[in-house]
């Protein structure tokens, strides 16, 4: 399971020569194959920004853009909502089937959007 988790976070491996006898658990083999397949489709990097929304108060206006500046999604989210929710919205609207990464305003990459709240983007 550790190898499988590592493969799901890998962004570069596009081919892996495992035989059906190398992994006995079919579900594990499927997860590894899906991760490798996503790598074949490449990576899409998005930028994300958050500002306090005036209406309604206490919410954040979060904008997700492609690197070329195209706006992919805008949402008003509660401070404790996870950034991953907006990423899922972008993924559902895009034909891209590869991996996704989020670049923050300071140039760093967000490693796990489902562990990051909207409030953390503005701090």
Beta strands, then each sheet from edge to edge (+ up, - down):
strand 1: 43-52
strand 2: 59-66
strand 3: 71-78
strand 4: 99-103
strand 5: 109-110
sheet 1: 3+ 2- 1+ 4+ 5-
end
